[in-house]
Amino acid sequence: MAEEKSAKKDIRPYVPPKECPKCGSRMANHADRYTCGKCSYTEFKSQAKEAQTEQKAQDAKKPQKPKQGKKDSGAAV
């Protein structure tokens, strides 16, 4: 009757699509580029990788600001 499937399905985790930096809508994923259908913004994947690498390098150079807790109101009694 029904044949057994010998190959397992390749299950991948959900990765949300890239958002357009101009209008905020989701971008289409092509083989060599990301394209926004709403505003026609195009970003090539090779440029995207370079931009991410540059951003990481700039973030590494910036000193980390310490997180501040609640500020004192300064009201003395």
Residue pairs with C-beta under 8 A, 6 or more apart in sequence:
17 26
17 27
17 28
17 29
18 26
18 27
18 29
18 34
18 43
19 25
19 26
19 27
20 26
20 27
20 36
20 38
20 39
20 41
21 41
22 36
22 39
22 41
23 36
23 38
23 39
23 41
25 36
25 37
25 38
25 39
27 34
27 35
27 36
27 41
27 43
28 34
28 35
28 36
28 37
32 44
32 45
32 46
33 42
33 43
33 44
33 45
34 42
34 43
34 45
34 48
35 41
35 42
35 43
36 42
